[in-house]
Amino acid sequence: MKNIAVIAGGNSGEYEVSLKTGANICKVLDRTLFNPYFIHFKGIEWTYTDENGIVHDIDKNDFSLTIDNRKITFDAAFIAIHGNPGEDGKLQGYFDMLKMPYTGCDLMTSALTFNKYFCNLTAAHFGLPISPSICYRREDTIEKKEVERICGYPCFVKPCNSGSSVGVTKVHAEDELVAAIKTAFDVDEYVMIEKFIPGREVTCGVAKISGKATSLAVTEIISKNEFYDFESKYKADLHEMVTPADFPQPVLNDIMRYSEIFYHKTGMKGVVRMDYIITPDNKPFFLEVNTIPGQTALSIIPHQIEHIGKDLKQVYTDIILEALNN
């Protein structure tokens, strides 16, 4: 039996979603193989609450627990934190120093892909089509003429380092730009302004199966809001998932091929999810990658795993074994 720390919470706007993801992972893990411990992160408070409701602090020196004078160590960490510090490489660096196995991507891959602007530049380098964009830091002067020339209107204003569409605004005209940029800077030090590509949004899960990057499925996300924002992501009545997405098979093949290339070239591990827009003339454009995608009952990855006939419990087992073997 392996002791597995399922780590959830974090410091981002996805805190509540992460708690649900972590709870679902604990529920599904194979109890004949693993002893899961739900570890709650909030700032510098890392805690475990036992069955009696007693809260125990994690010893950050070696990431251990002491309960009733008994020290508990962990064989691996299952990282379920969306955003900071689980998806941006910080936690991965900590576990690397402790030489503790953990699920998912390593420090370099996590940090690179978490920044939307640098992620897109890397994706373009490997041949994935992307939308034109600009990146600004907080101290930069926003050049409205540059925004209009490169991105035009409508466009999207996004925090570079955030997920679940937190801080994202669709800007329809120049007079909405300043407020949207402020909203994004409230979340992050980097802001990305991206040209709006009209079309339908799809997403593709990828995992390593039998040692090879393999796409799970391509799912179309139909949002009842103007775009697939935070609200529509986590309310069942505000979105619909269609798997497989209703597009010609060559288009779906392209998306799966792009996703597998990017997964392999950047050294991703575990299950990730890549988002795309498909234009009315069936051209896909890469949007972003989620290296720790949601695993709640409403999330896309469990839906795709079920669609292809895989057992979620076995998938989680394979992810942990991959971490232990690495």
Secondary structure, 3 states (H helix, E strand, C coil): CEEEEEEEECCCCCHHHHHHHHHHHHHHCCCCCEEEEEEEEECCEEEEECCCCCEEECECCCCEEEECCEEECCCEEEECCCCCCCCCCHHHHHHHHHCCCECCCCHHHHHHHHCHHHHHHHHHHCCCCECCEEEEECCCCCCHHHHHHHCCCCEEEEECCCCCCCCCEEECCHHHHHHHHHHHHCCCCEEEEEECCCCEEEEEEEEEECCEEEEEEEEEEEECCCCCCHHHHCCHHHEEEECCCCCCHHHHHHHHHHHHHHHHHCCCCCCEEEEEEECCCCCEEEEEEECCCCCCCCCHHHHHHHHCCCCHHHHHHHHHHHHHHC
